[in-house]
Amino acid sequence: MRALLGAAVVFLLHSSVGGAQDNSSLTASSPDRSDFGIGMSRGHPEENSDNLSFPGSSFASMPGGAAASEESTAWTSDSDGQSQSAAPASDQAGQNQPPAQSGVPISKQQPKRILGIMPNYRAVSAGAVPPPPTPEQAFKIATQNSFDYSAFIFVGITSAIAEWSDTHKQLGEGFTGYGRYYWRGFLDKTDGNYLVIFAFPTILHLDNRYYAKGEGGIFKRGIYAASRVLITPNYHGNNTFNAAEILGRGLAQGVSAFYYPSQSRTAGPLAVKFGWAVGRDALTNVFREFWPDIATHVLHRHP
């Protein structure tokens, strides 16, 4: 009899403990109250509160409401962290863009390199308003333009044309003549870049980058792009005379008089070279202006 009574007591104690465990597991398996916070925090964050109301009862008045309220508050903080961490993931494309171009539509963005060949570090996308370049940034752009692999290809082509057309007879022909044309052409390009992009803009406080227009008629945009060799913004964003372009190209041609044959040192040939240099910059700006349109509407690709 005593054994039966002892077994009954043990059974009752076991049942009460098991019931408590079942209740706790039921509570864990029931719909999480924080699930309601999902819709609240994402759909209407302004409606979030520590005391959420449910039909027929108050969340704060529910058993364990204080602990649940703290749990909900903690979950809300976690959900905010998740939404904040998810935002950068959706902006991964913007991370690959220059900071000044992060809000510019892809179809209007100026790439750093056109067709993977032509450097385009001086271009600013339509609608972007970056701060003026620092001297260090201007020097870097001048260096990138001068020593990019495409610069050696470009100088190689122009030197071949000059040698083939016998532009400077005193430089000779063949491989020897081509080499003489090449190093002179490379020096022309390099000192011109540093003078136009870095030296004079820094001294005169000019932002000599190309700011794309991106909108308007073809003729209007073409005139705008070509005229940037004469007009450029200063550090305050006001358009002014592009003295950096004119003085830089002019001084570069003056320096070239020291290493070109004597027949090319007169005012006439130097003026012709100066005109070609400025005209080439103007045509480059026109190409930069329309490249996003060509890439998007003709080549069906991102600029």
C-alpha atoms as a printed R data frame, in Angstrom:
    type eleno elety resid chain resno      x      y       z
1   ATOM     1    CA   MET     A     1  0.000  0.000   0.000
2   ATOM     2    CA   ARG     A     2  2.774  2.371   0.912
3   ATOM     3    CA   ALA     A     3  4.489  1.512  -2.359
4   ATOM     4    CA   LEU     A     4  1.326  2.342  -4.288
5   ATOM     5    CA   LEU     A     5  0.950  5.673  -2.492
6   ATOM     6    CA   GLY     A     6  4.606  6.533  -3.192
7   ATOM     7    CA   ALA     A     7  4.207  5.674  -6.864
8   ATOM     8    CA   ALA     A     8  1.109  7.858  -7.055
9   ATOM     9    CA   VAL     A     9  2.965 10.816  -5.542
10  ATOM    10    CA   VAL     A    10  5.858 10.379  -7.960
11  ATOM    11    CA   PHE     A    11  3.399 10.182 -10.879
12  ATOM    12    CA   LEU     A    12  1.625 13.380  -9.813
13  ATOM    13    CA   LEU     A    13  4.902 15.261  -9.409
14  ATOM    14    CA   HIS     A    14  6.099 14.019 -12.790
15  ATOM    15    CA   SER     A    15  2.831 15.058 -14.407
16  ATOM    16    CA   SER     A    16  3.026 18.564 -12.986
17  ATOM    17    CA   VAL     A    17  6.608 19.041 -14.165
18  ATOM    18    CA   GLY     A    18  5.832 17.564 -17.556
19  ATOM    19    CA   GLY     A    19  2.812 19.842 -17.894
20  ATOM    20    CA   ALA     A    20  4.967 22.883 -17.249
21  ATOM    21    CA   GLN     A    21  7.441 21.698 -19.855
22  ATOM    22    CA   ASP     A    22  4.630 21.122 -22.331
23  ATOM    23    CA   ASN     A    23  3.323 24.614 -21.693
24  ATOM    24    CA   SER     A    24  6.748 26.111 -22.296
25  ATOM    25    CA   SER     A    25  7.168 24.131 -25.503
26  ATOM    26    CA   LEU     A    26  3.696 25.183 -26.586
27  ATOM    27    CA   THR     A    27  4.604 28.779 -25.952
28  ATOM    28    CA   ALA     A    28  7.791 28.360 -28.019
29  ATOM    29    CA   SER     A    29  5.953 26.674 -30.868
30  ATOM    30    CA   SER     A    30  3.107 29.198 -30.917
31  ATOM    31    CA   PRO     A    31  3.271 32.100 -33.417
32  ATOM    32    CA   ASP     A    32  6.004 34.456 -32.283
33  ATOM    33    CA   ARG     A    33  4.580 37.767 -31.152
34  ATOM    34    CA   SER     A    34  7.449 39.464 -32.857
35  ATOM    35    CA   ASP     A    35  6.034 38.259 -36.182
36  ATOM    36    CA   PHE     A    36  3.477 41.027 -35.870
37  ATOM    37    CA   GLY     A    37  6.366 43.411 -35.489
38  ATOM    38    CA   ILE     A    38  7.653 42.412 -38.922
39  ATOM    39    CA   GLY     A    39  4.739 43.983 -40.686
40  ATOM    40    CA   MET     A    40  4.723 46.906 -38.317
41  ATOM    41    CA   SER     A    41  8.403 47.758 -38.661
42  ATOM    42    CA   ARG     A    42  8.644 47.332 -42.456
43  ATOM    43    CA   GLY     A    43  5.218 48.531 -43.529
44  ATOM    44    CA   HIS     A    44  4.510 51.286 -41.002
45  ATOM    45    CA   PRO     A    45  7.529 51.998 -38.835
46  ATOM    46    CA   GLU     A    46  5.802 55.061 -37.420
47  ATOM    47    CA   GLU     A    47  3.141 52.842 -35.823
48  ATOM    48    CA   ASN     A    48  5.626 50.769 -33.778
49  ATOM    49    CA   SER     A    49  5.235 50.926 -30.040
50  ATOM    50    CA   ASP     A    50  6.110 48.877 -27.021
51  ATOM    51    CA   ASN     A    51  2.420 48.261 -26.278
52  ATOM    52    CA   LEU     A    52  0.879 46.635 -29.345
53  ATOM    53    CA   SER     A    53 -2.905 46.172 -29.212
54  ATOM    54    CA   PHE     A    54 -4.671 42.964 -30.178
55  ATOM    55    CA   PRO     A    55 -8.403 42.343 -30.505
56  ATOM    56    CA   GLY     A    56 -9.990 41.951 -27.087
57  ATOM    57    CA   SER     A    57 -6.862 42.375 -25.029
58  ATOM    58    CA   SER     A    58 -3.818 44.526 -24.455
59  ATOM    59    CA   PHE     A    59 -0.404 43.139 -25.218
60  ATOM    60    CA   ALA     A    60  0.971 44.782 -22.105
61  ATOM    61    CA   SER     A    61 -1.696 43.106 -19.990
62  ATOM    62    CA   MET     A    62 -0.966 39.611 -21.306
63  ATOM    63    CA   PRO     A    63  0.812 37.193 -18.966
64  ATOM    64    CA   GLY     A    64  4.483 37.947 -19.111
65  ATOM    65    CA   GLY     A    65  3.697 41.128 -21.007
66  ATOM    66    CA   ALA     A    66  6.664 43.055 -19.646
67  ATOM    67    CA   ALA     A    67  9.112 40.361 -20.729
68  ATOM    68    CA   ALA     A    68  7.382 40.052 -24.086
69  ATOM    69    CA   SER     A    69  7.526 43.821 -24.502
70  ATOM    70    CA   GLU     A    70 11.274 43.761 -23.909
71  ATOM    71    CA   GLU     A    71 11.563 40.852 -26.344
72  ATOM    72    CA   SER     A    72  9.610 42.830 -28.956
73  ATOM    73    CA   THR     A    73 11.782 45.882 -28.395
74  ATOM    74    CA   ALA     A    74 14.918 43.785 -28.761
75  ATOM    75    CA   TRP     A    75 13.546 42.211 -31.949
76  ATOM    76    CA   THR     A    76 12.683 45.624 -33.358
77  ATOM    77    CA   SER     A    77 16.285 46.705 -32.814
78  ATOM    78    CA   ASP     A    78 17.455 43.550 -34.560
79  ATOM    79    CA   SER     A    79 15.050 44.120 -37.432
80  ATOM    80    CA   ASP     A    80 16.332 47.664 -37.819
81  ATOM    81    CA   GLY     A    81 19.852 46.303 -37.984
82  ATOM    82    CA   GLN     A    82 18.760 43.794 -40.605
83  ATOM    83    CA   SER     A    83 17.120 46.486 -42.722
84  ATOM    84    CA   GLN     A    84 20.194 48.650 -42.422
85  ATOM    85    CA   SER     A    85 22.463 45.781 -43.388
86  ATOM    86    CA   ALA     A    86 20.184 44.901 -46.292
87  ATOM    87    CA   ALA     A    87 20.315 48.417 -47.716
88  ATOM    88    CA   PRO     A    88 23.999 48.278 -48.728
89  ATOM    89    CA   ALA     A    89 23.354 44.930 -50.424
90  ATOM    90    CA   SER     A    90 20.758 46.570 -52.665
91  ATOM    91    CA   ASP     A    91 23.214 49.333 -53.479
92  ATOM    92    CA   GLN     A    92 26.086 47.105 -54.541
93  ATOM    93    CA   ALA     A    93 25.888 48.591 -58.020
94  ATOM    94    CA   GLY     A    94 26.340 52.057 -56.546
95  ATOM    95    CA   GLN     A    95 29.479 50.947 -54.711
96  ATOM    96    CA   ASN     A    96 31.159 50.273 -58.069
97  ATOM    97    CA   GLN     A    97 30.477 53.819 -59.187
98  ATOM    98    CA   PRO     A    98 32.368 56.973 -58.367
99  ATOM    99    CA   PRO     A    99 30.810 58.705 -55.334
100 ATOM   100    CA   ALA     A   100 29.642 61.664 -57.402
101 ATOM   101    CA   GLN     A   101 27.828 59.363 -59.843
102 ATOM   102    CA   SER     A   102 25.999 57.125 -57.348
103 ATOM   103    CA   GLY     A   103 22.639 58.812 -57.998
104 ATOM   104    CA   VAL     A   104 22.990 59.152 -61.769
105 ATOM   105    CA   PRO     A   105 20.969 56.801 -64.041
106 ATOM   106    CA   ILE     A   106 23.112 54.121 -65.638
107 ATOM   107    CA   SER     A   107 22.167 55.309 -69.127
108 ATOM   108    CA   LYS     A   108 23.762 58.708 -68.396
109 ATOM   109    CA   GLN     A   109 26.862 57.636 -66.509
110 ATOM   110    CA   GLN     A   110 30.310 58.440 -67.795
111 ATOM   111    CA   PRO     A   111 32.543 55.357 -67.413
112 ATOM   112    CA   LYS     A   112 36.155 55.574 -66.349
113 ATOM   113    CA   ARG     A   113 37.136 53.859 -69.581
114 ATOM   114    CA   ILE     A   114 35.288 53.817 -72.909
115 ATOM   115    CA   LEU     A   115 35.119 50.445 -74.670
116 ATOM   116    CA   GLY     A   116 37.764 49.265 -72.252
117 ATOM   117    CA   ILE     A   117 40.409 51.273 -74.105
118 ATOM   118    CA   MET     A   118 39.965 55.041 -73.992
119 ATOM   119    CA   PRO     A   119 40.583 56.572 -70.527
120 ATOM   120    CA   ASN     A   120 37.726 58.801 -69.429
121 ATOM   121    CA   TYR     A   121 38.828 59.901 -65.971
122 ATOM   122    CA   ARG     A   122 38.156 63.586 -66.668
123 ATOM   123    CA   ALA     A   123 34.450 63.130 -67.424
124 ATOM   124    CA   VAL     A   124 31.652 63.818 -64.924
125 ATOM   125    CA   SER     A   125 28.231 62.260 -65.497
126 ATOM   126    CA   ALA     A   126 25.258 64.455 -66.403
127 ATOM   127    CA   GLY     A   127 23.570 65.763 -63.272
128 ATOM   128    CA   ALA     A   128 26.455 64.931 -60.939
129 ATOM   129    CA   VAL     A   129 27.944 67.800 -58.951
130 ATOM   130    CA   PRO     A   130 31.186 66.628 -57.331
131 ATOM   131    CA   PRO     A   131 33.443 68.916 -55.314
132 ATOM   132    CA   PRO     A   132 36.359 70.502 -57.177
133 ATOM   133    CA   PRO     A   133 39.361 68.209 -57.529
134 ATOM   134    CA   THR     A   134 42.220 68.592 -55.116
135 ATOM   135    CA   PRO     A   135 45.727 69.079 -56.511
136 ATOM   136    CA   GLU     A   136 46.456 65.450 -55.675
137 ATOM   137    CA   GLN     A   137 43.398 64.278 -57.594
138 ATOM   138    CA   ALA     A   138 44.240 66.462 -60.591
139 ATOM   139    CA   PHE     A   139 47.800 65.133 -60.609
140 ATOM   140    CA   LYS     A   140 46.492 61.572 -60.468
141 ATOM   141    CA   ILE     A   141 44.144 62.144 -63.417
142 ATOM   142    CA   ALA     A   142 46.969 63.683 -65.450
143 ATOM   143    CA   THR     A   143 49.162 60.688 -64.653
144 ATOM   144    CA   GLN     A   144 46.432 58.200 -65.556
145 ATOM   145    CA   ASN     A   145 45.832 59.924 -68.883
146 ATOM   146    CA   SER     A   146 49.536 60.097 -69.676
147 ATOM   147    CA   PHE     A   147 50.702 56.604 -68.722
148 ATOM   148    CA   ASP     A   148 47.618 54.532 -69.400
149 ATOM   149    CA   TYR     A   149 48.381 51.647 -71.764
150 ATOM   150    CA   SER     A   150 46.088 53.234 -74.346
151 ATOM   151    CA   ALA     A   151 48.306 56.337 -74.380
152 ATOM   152    CA   PHE     A   152 51.193 54.280 -75.786
153 ATOM   153    CA   ILE     A   153 48.898 52.836 -78.441
154 ATOM   154    CA   PHE     A   154 47.569 56.268 -79.381
155 ATOM   155    CA   VAL     A   155 51.048 57.763 -79.675
156 ATOM   156    CA   GLY     A   156 52.120 54.739 -81.709
157 ATOM   157    CA   ILE     A   157 49.328 55.322 -84.218
158 ATOM   158    CA   THR     A   158 49.855 59.064 -84.547
159 ATOM   159    CA   SER     A   159 53.626 58.566 -84.849
160 ATOM   160    CA   ALA     A   160 53.113 56.020 -87.603
161 ATOM   161    CA   ILE     A   161 50.869 58.454 -89.489
162 ATOM   162    CA   ALA     A   162 53.385 61.278 -89.056
163 ATOM   163    CA   GLU     A   163 56.268 59.094 -90.249
164 ATOM   164    CA   TRP     A   164 54.253 57.770 -93.184
165 ATOM   165    CA   SER     A   165 53.248 61.294 -94.274
166 ATOM   166    CA   ASP     A   166 56.833 62.525 -93.743
167 ATOM   167    CA   THR     A   167 55.647 65.384 -91.513
168 ATOM   168    CA   HIS     A   168 59.170 66.224 -90.348
169 ATOM   169    CA   LYS     A   169 61.654 65.188 -93.009
170 ATOM   170    CA   GLN     A   170 64.594 65.848 -90.729
171 ATOM   171    CA   LEU     A   171 63.483 63.022 -88.441
172 ATOM   172    CA   GLY     A   172 64.056 60.461 -91.157
173 ATOM   173    CA   GLU     A   173 62.097 57.380 -92.175
174 ATOM   174    CA   GLY     A   174 61.849 53.703 -91.280
175 ATOM   175    CA   PHE     A   175 62.153 52.348 -87.773
176 ATOM   176    CA   THR     A   176 64.721 54.974 -86.817
177 ATOM   177    CA   GLY     A   177 62.489 57.781 -87.962
178 ATOM   178    CA   TYR     A   178 59.472 56.170 -86.307
179 ATOM   179    CA   GLY     A   179 61.307 56.051 -82.972
180 ATOM   180    CA   ARG     A   180 62.154 59.743 -83.253
181 ATOM   181    CA   TYR     A   181 58.537 60.577 -83.941
182 ATOM   182    CA   TYR     A   182 57.367 58.349 -81.109
183 ATOM   183    CA   TRP     A   183 59.283 59.817 -78.173
184 ATOM   184    CA   ARG     A   184 58.509 63.352 -79.314
185 ATOM   185    CA   GLY     A   185 54.816 62.555 -79.650
186 ATOM   186    CA   PHE     A   186 54.749 60.927 -76.235
187 ATOM   187    CA   LEU     A   187 56.442 63.961 -74.693
188 ATOM   188    CA   ASP     A   188 53.920 66.255 -76.421
189 ATOM   189    CA   LYS     A   189 51.031 64.316 -74.948
190 ATOM   190    CA   THR     A   190 52.476 63.974 -71.459
191 ATOM   191    CA   ASP     A   191 53.555 67.553 -70.796
192 ATOM   192    CA   GLY     A   192 50.287 68.779 -72.314
193 ATOM   193    CA   ASN     A   193 48.270 66.593 -69.928
194 ATOM   194    CA   TYR     A   194 50.100 67.780 -66.830
195 ATOM   195    CA   LEU     A   195 49.829 71.423 -67.853
196 ATOM   196    CA   VAL     A   196 46.146 71.305 -68.857
197 ATOM   197    CA   ILE     A   197 44.820 68.905 -66.215
198 ATOM   198    CA   PHE     A   198 47.035 69.599 -63.211
199 ATOM   199    CA   ALA     A   199 49.325 72.641 -63.267
200 ATOM   200    CA   PHE     A   200 47.195 75.492 -64.627
201 ATOM   201    CA   PRO     A   201 43.890 74.340 -63.077
202 ATOM   202    CA   THR     A   202 45.581 74.176 -59.672
203 ATOM   203    CA   ILE     A   203 47.160 77.604 -60.048
204 ATOM   204    CA   LEU     A   204 44.028 79.257 -61.467
205 ATOM   205    CA   HIS     A   205 41.519 77.313 -59.322
206 ATOM   206    CA   LEU     A   206 39.722 75.838 -62.318
207 ATOM   207    CA   ASP     A   207 37.846 72.549 -62.520
208 ATOM   208    CA   ASN     A   208 38.947 71.410 -65.964
209 ATOM   209    CA   ARG     A   209 36.962 68.180 -66.014
210 ATOM   210    CA   TYR     A   210 34.280 67.617 -68.624
211 ATOM   211    CA   TYR     A   211 30.751 67.950 -67.218
212 ATOM   212    CA   ALA     A   212 28.416 66.057 -69.522
213 ATOM   213    CA   LYS     A   213 25.118 67.687 -70.441
214 ATOM   214    CA   GLY     A   214 23.193 64.483 -71.143
215 ATOM   215    CA   GLU     A   215 19.981 66.162 -72.332
216 ATOM   216    CA   GLY     A   216 18.801 68.252 -75.249
217 ATOM   217    CA   GLY     A   217 19.157 68.119 -79.000
218 ATOM   218    CA   ILE     A   218 22.178 66.688 -80.764
219 ATOM   219    CA   PHE     A   219 23.308 70.037 -82.145
220 ATOM   220    CA   LYS     A   220 22.920 71.801 -78.799
221 ATOM   221    CA   ARG     A   221 24.815 69.118 -76.939
222 ATOM   222    CA   GLY     A   222 27.533 68.996 -79.584
223 ATOM   223    CA   ILE     A   223 28.120 72.748 -79.380
224 ATOM   224    CA   TYR     A   224 28.148 72.572 -75.613
225 ATOM   225    CA   ALA     A   225 30.699 69.748 -75.571
226 ATOM   226    CA   ALA     A   226 33.042 71.385 -78.085
227 ATOM   227    CA   SER     A   227 32.892 74.753 -76.329
228 ATOM   228    CA   ARG     A   228 34.194 73.293 -73.052
229 ATOM   229    CA   VAL     A   229 37.725 73.866 -74.304
230 ATOM   230    CA   LEU     A   230 36.897 77.567 -73.923
231 ATOM   231    CA   ILE     A   231 34.520 77.463 -70.949
232 ATOM   232    CA   THR     A   232 34.991 75.631 -67.663
233 ATOM   233    CA   PRO     A   233 33.794 76.043 -64.059
234 ATOM   234    CA   ASN     A   234 36.027 77.435 -61.361
235 ATOM   235    CA   TYR     A   235 36.248 76.078 -57.830
236 ATOM   236    CA   HIS     A   236 33.043 77.952 -56.937
237 ATOM   237    CA   GLY     A   237 31.072 76.312 -59.748
238 ATOM   238    CA   ASN     A   238 30.857 79.443 -61.906
239 ATOM   239    CA   ASN     A   239 31.616 79.148 -65.621
240 ATOM   240    CA   THR     A   240 34.647 81.092 -66.732
241 ATOM   241    CA   PHE     A   241 37.215 81.219 -69.503
242 ATOM   242    CA   ASN     A   242 39.163 77.974 -69.760
243 ATOM   243    CA   ALA     A   243 42.579 79.526 -69.433
244 ATOM   244    CA   ALA     A   244 44.013 76.165 -68.346
245 ATOM   245    CA   GLU     A   245 43.257 74.623 -71.756
246 ATOM   246    CA   ILE     A   246 44.549 77.522 -73.835
247 ATOM   247    CA   LEU     A   247 47.622 78.315 -71.747
248 ATOM   248    CA   GLY     A   248 48.436 74.652 -71.176
249 ATOM   249    CA   ARG     A   249 48.307 73.669 -74.839
250 ATOM   250    CA   GLY     A   250 50.119 76.825 -75.841
251 ATOM   251    CA   LEU     A   251 52.956 76.284 -73.365
252 ATOM   252    CA   ALA     A   252 53.222 72.636 -74.385
253 ATOM   253    CA   GLN     A   253 53.778 73.692 -77.993
254 ATOM   254    CA   GLY     A   254 56.340 76.244 -76.862
255 ATOM   255    CA   VAL     A   255 58.239 73.512 -74.993
256 ATOM   256    CA   SER     A   256 58.123 71.266 -78.076
257 ATOM   257    CA   ALA     A   257 60.165 73.844 -79.974
258 ATOM   258    CA   PHE     A   258 63.205 72.645 -78.031
259 ATOM   259    CA   TYR     A   259 63.081 69.072 -79.345
260 ATOM   260    CA   TYR     A   260 61.573 69.338 -82.821
261 ATOM   261    CA   PRO     A   261 63.592 70.151 -85.958
262 ATOM   262    CA   SER     A   262 64.336 73.807 -86.648
263 ATOM   263    CA   GLN     A   263 61.809 73.925 -89.492
264 ATOM   264    CA   SER     A   264 59.013 73.254 -86.985
265 ATOM   265    CA   ARG     A   265 60.027 75.953 -84.536
266 ATOM   266    CA   THR     A   266 58.500 78.890 -86.377
267 ATOM   267    CA   ALA     A   267 55.209 80.480 -85.412
268 ATOM   268    CA   GLY     A   268 53.264 78.898 -88.283
269 ATOM   269    CA   PRO     A   269 53.918 75.204 -87.525
270 ATOM   270    CA   LEU     A   270 53.537 75.793 -83.788
271 ATOM   271    CA   ALA     A   271 50.162 77.478 -84.337
272 ATOM   272    CA   VAL     A   272 49.017 74.555 -86.472
273 ATOM   273    CA   LYS     A   273 50.025 72.065 -83.777
274 ATOM   274    CA   PHE     A   274 48.296 74.189 -81.145
275 ATOM   275    CA   GLY     A   275 45.088 74.226 -83.211
276 ATOM   276    CA   TRP     A   276 45.227 70.453 -83.667
277 ATOM   277    CA   ALA     A   277 45.726 69.908 -79.929
278 ATOM   278    CA   VAL     A   278 42.771 72.104 -78.901
279 ATOM   279    CA   GLY     A   279 40.600 70.693 -81.696
280 ATOM   280    CA   ARG     A   280 41.404 67.146 -80.593
281 ATOM   281    CA   ASP     A   281 40.307 67.996 -77.043
282 ATOM   282    CA   ALA     A   282 37.054 69.474 -78.374
283 ATOM   283    CA   LEU     A   283 36.288 66.359 -80.436
284 ATOM   284    CA   THR     A   284 37.113 64.171 -77.453
285 ATOM   285    CA   ASN     A   285 34.552 66.080 -75.385
286 ATOM   286    CA   VAL     A   286 31.924 65.594 -78.083
287 ATOM   287    CA   PHE     A   287 32.613 61.871 -78.106
288 ATOM   288    CA   ARG     A   288 32.399 61.770 -74.312
289 ATOM   289    CA   GLU     A   289 29.058 63.580 -74.402
290 ATOM   290    CA   PHE     A   290 27.390 61.124 -76.763
291 ATOM   291    CA   TRP     A   291 29.068 57.916 -75.639
292 ATOM   292    CA   PRO     A   292 26.360 56.961 -73.075
293 ATOM   293    CA   ASP     A   293 23.726 57.368 -75.814
294 ATOM   294    CA   ILE     A   294 25.758 55.333 -78.304
295 ATOM   295    CA   ALA     A   295 26.348 52.572 -75.763
296 ATOM   296    CA   THR     A   296 22.719 52.446 -74.607
297 ATOM   297    CA   HIS     A   297 20.760 52.912 -77.840
298 ATOM   298    CA   VAL     A   298 23.149 51.605 -80.508
299 ATOM   299    CA   LEU     A   299 25.298 48.972 -78.797
300 ATOM   300    CA   HIS     A   300 22.581 48.028 -76.260
301 ATOM   301    CA   ARG     A   301 24.980 47.878 -73.353
302 ATOM   302    CA   HIS     A   302 25.812 49.900 -70.265
303 ATOM   303    CA   PRO     A   303 28.210 52.794 -70.872
